Amino acid sequence: MPKAIDMMRRREEDILRAIKHLSKETENFNIPEMMVIGGYALRAFIPFSRFTRDCDFAVRKKNGWNIDYIKEIRRSFHRT
């Protein structure tokens, strides 16, 4: 059975891969405009590694629901 730290590292790698994909597909989080919040946003400002179980984003409603576009990006991520 894998150790907990190994599982957390793998999850971190998976989340990083997803964030990079989302950044690429949204032109660096500009289309639609969005921001990372929560644990991953905090990691940019603290000096130590912090594991978290999720990655949170804030997306504005503008010209319809931007979340529908995010769902399309998610589908393309799972095909890669």
C-alpha positions as CSV (number, residue, x, y, z in Angstrom):
1,M,0.0,0.0,0.0
2,P,1.4,3.5,-0.9
3,K,2.4,5.8,1.9
4,A,0.2,8.8,2.5
5,I,3.0,11.2,1.6
6,D,3.4,9.5,-1.8
7,M,-0.3,9.7,-2.5
8,M,-0.3,13.4,-1.6
9,R,2.7,14.1,-3.9
10,R,0.9,12.3,-6.8
11,R,-2.2,14.3,-6.1
12,E,-0.2,17.5,-6.1
13,E,1.3,16.5,-9.5
14,D,-2.1,15.7,-10.9
15,I,-3.5,19.1,-9.7
16,L,-0.5,20.9,-11.1
17,R,-1.0,19.3,-14.5
18,A,-4.7,20.3,-14.4
19,I,-3.8,23.9,-13.4
20,K,-1.3,24.2,-16.2
21,H,-3.9,22.8,-18.7
22,L,-6.5,25.3,-17.5
23,S,-4.0,28.1,-17.7
24,K,-3.1,27.3,-21.2
25,E,-6.7,26.9,-22.3
26,T,-7.8,30.2,-20.7
27,E,-4.9,32.3,-21.9
28,N,-3.3,32.5,-18.4
29,F,-6.7,32.6,-16.6
30,N,-7.9,35.6,-18.7
31,I,-10.6,34.0,-21.0
32,P,-12.7,33.7,-18.9
33,E,-11.2,35.7,-16.1
34,M,-10.6,33.6,-13.1
35,M,-8.4,33.4,-10.0
36,V,-7.1,30.6,-7.8
37,I,-8.3,30.9,-4.2
38,G,-7.8,28.8,-1.1
39,G,-4.8,26.5,-0.3
40,Y,-3.1,26.8,-3.7
41,A,-3.3,30.5,-3.7
42,L,-1.9,30.6,-0.2
43,R,1.1,28.5,-1.3
44,A,2.3,31.5,-3.4
45,F,2.8,33.5,-0.2
46,I,4.0,31.0,2.4
47,P,7.6,29.6,2.7
48,F,6.7,26.0,3.3
49,S,5.0,23.2,1.3
50,R,1.4,22.8,2.2
51,F,-0.7,19.9,0.9
52,T,-4.3,20.5,0.1
53,R,-7.1,18.2,-1.2
54,D,-8.7,20.6,-3.6
55,C,-8.0,23.5,-5.9
56,D,-10.5,26.4,-5.8
57,F,-11.2,29.0,-8.4
58,A,-13.4,32.1,-8.6
59,V,-15.1,32.7,-11.9
60,R,-17.4,35.7,-12.7
61,K,-20.7,35.3,-14.4
62,K,-20.4,37.3,-17.6
63,N,-22.2,36.9,-20.9
64,G,-23.7,33.7,-19.7
65,W,-22.2,31.2,-17.4
66,N,-18.4,30.9,-17.7
67,I,-18.6,27.6,-15.8
68,D,-20.0,26.0,-19.0
69,Y,-16.7,26.9,-20.8
70,I,-14.7,25.5,-17.9
71,K,-16.6,22.2,-18.2
72,E,-15.5,22.0,-21.9
73,I,-11.9,22.6,-20.9
74,R,-12.2,19.8,-18.3
75,R,-13.5,17.4,-20.9
76,S,-10.5,18.3,-23.1
77,F,-8.1,17.7,-20.2
78,H,-9.5,14.2,-19.7
79,R,-8.9,13.4,-23.4
80,T,-5.2,14.3,-23.2
